[in-house]
């Protein structure tokens, strides 16, 4: 009776494990980098919605971000801290669920304490003249991508 494995059997199993590792491990470790294009598309869609909400309601609507970059939302200009129903976007939840720990840092002319208004749409749907910069950071805190929101626009520029 023979006990043990031949060299060919050991090499075959090692090869199968190696192939499996090369296919699976990159997918597991790549989760720390948020897909920047998805964040950009969602932010632009929310800016277009802010314009539509302002036109529909006949009053100014603002886009607001948490100072720590964990979320953003749309609100009425008279009560920016209160989000319009269904407009808050949290990293790690909903459409941003795969990006847990990511942050969207908003920079502009005047950085203030508390929630930060980064775009205002008047009752006619026109956007303010501000040009904030957004920096998407991964869960590790490193910058992934940066964009600028040109004055009067809803599309982000590189």
C-alpha positions in Angstrom: 0.0 0.0 0.0 1.3 3.4 -1.0 1.0 6.4 1.4 1.6 10.1 0.6 1.4 12.1 -2.6 3.5 12.2 -5.7 5.3 15.3 -6.7 3.0 15.7 -9.7 -0.1 15.6 -7.4 1.4 18.2 -5.1 2.3 20.5 -8.0 -1.1 20.2 -9.5 -2.9 21.1 -6.3 -0.5 24.1 -5.8 -1.2 25.3 -9.3 -5.0 25.1 -8.8 -4.7 27.1 -5.5 -2.4 29.6 -7.3 -4.9 30.2 -10.1 -7.8 30.5 -7.6 -5.8 33.1 -5.5 -5.0 35.2 -8.6 -8.7 35.4 -9.5 -10.2 36.0 -6.1 -7.7 38.0 -4.0 -7.6 41.2 -6.2 -11.4 41.4 -5.9 -11.2 41.2 -2.2 -8.4 43.8 -1.7 -9.7 46.3 -4.3 -12.7 47.1 -2.1 -10.8 49.8 -0.3 -10.8 52.1 -3.3 -14.2 53.7 -4.1 -15.3 53.6 -7.7 -14.9 57.3 -8.5 -17.1 57.3 -11.6 -20.0 56.0 -9.6 -19.6 58.8 -7.0 -19.3 61.4 -9.6 -22.4 60.2 -11.5 -24.4 60.2 -8.3 -23.3 63.6 -7.2 -24.1 65.1 -10.7 -27.5 63.4 -10.6 -28.2 65.0 -7.2 -27.2 68.4 -8.5 -29.6 68.1 -11.4 -32.3 67.0 -8.9 -31.6 70.1 -6.8 -32.2 72.3 -9.8 -35.5 70.4 -10.6 -36.6 70.7 -6.9 -35.9 74.4 -6.9 -38.0 74.9 -10.0 -40.8 72.6 -8.8 -41.0 74.2 -5.3 -40.4 77.8 -6.4 -37.8 78.3 -3.6 -34.1 77.9 -3.3 -32.6 74.4 -2.8 -29.1 73.7 -1.6 -26.7 70.8 -1.8 -25.1 70.2 1.6 -22.2 68.0 2.8 -21.2 66.8 6.2 -17.9 68.3 7.3 -16.3 64.9 7.7 -17.3 63.9 4.2 -19.4 60.9 5.2 -22.6 62.1 3.4 -24.3 64.8 1.4 -27.9 65.7 0.8 -30.3 68.3 -0.7 -32.3 70.7 1.5 -34.3 73.9 1.3 -32.1 77.0 1.6 -34.1 78.2 4.6 -33.3 75.0 6.6 -30.3 73.5 4.9 -29.6 71.1 7.9 -32.9 69.3 7.2 -32.7 67.0 4.2 -35.4 66.6 1.6 -36.8 63.1 1.9 -34.7 60.5 0.2 -31.8 62.7 -0.8 -29.1 61.9 1.8 -26.2 59.8 0.3 -24.1 58.0 2.9 -20.9 56.2 2.1 -21.5 52.6 3.2 -25.3 52.7 2.6 -27.6 52.4 -0.4 -26.0 53.1 -3.7 -22.7 53.9 -2.0 -22.7 50.7 0.1 -19.6 49.2 -1.4 -17.7 52.4 -0.5 -17.8 52.1 3.3 -15.3 54.4 4.9 -14.8 56.6 1.9 -15.2 60.4 2.2 -16.1 63.3 -0.1 -14.2 66.3 1.2 -15.7 69.7 -0.1 -13.4 72.7 -0.3 -14.3 76.2 -1.2 -13.8 79.8 -0.5 -15.0 79.8 3.0 -14.8 76.6 5.0 -17.3 76.8 7.9 -18.1 74.7 10.9 -21.0 72.3 10.6 -22.8 71.1 7.4 -21.3 72.8 4.3 -23.6 74.2 1.5 -21.7 73.7 -1.7 -24.3 74.6 -4.3 -27.4 76.8 -4.2 -30.1 76.8 -6.8 -32.6 79.7 -6.8 -36.3 79.4 -7.5 -35.6 79.7 -11.2 -33.1 76.8 -11.2 -30.0 79.0 -11.6 -27.0 77.9 -9.6 -24.7 80.2 -7.6 -21.3 81.5 -8.7 -19.3 79.3 -6.2 -16.8 76.8 -7.6 -16.2 74.2 -4.9 -13.6 71.4 -5.2 -14.4 67.9 -4.2 -11.8 65.3 -3.2 -12.9 61.7 -3.0 -10.8 59.8 -0.4 -10.7 56.0 0.1 -11.2 54.3 3.5 -7.5 54.6 4.0 -7.7 58.4 3.7 -5.8 58.7 0.5 -7.1 60.8 -2.3 -8.7 58.8 -5.1 -10.0 61.5 -7.4 -10.7 65.3 -7.4 -13.3 67.4 -9.2 -14.3 71.0 -9.5 -17.9 72.2 -9.8 -17.8 75.2 -12.2 -19.9 78.2 -11.3 -23.5 77.9 -12.5 -23.1 74.2 -13.6 -24.2 70.8 -12.5 -21.5 68.8 -14.2 -18.2 68.2 -12.5 -14.9 69.0 -14.2 -11.6 67.2 -13.7 
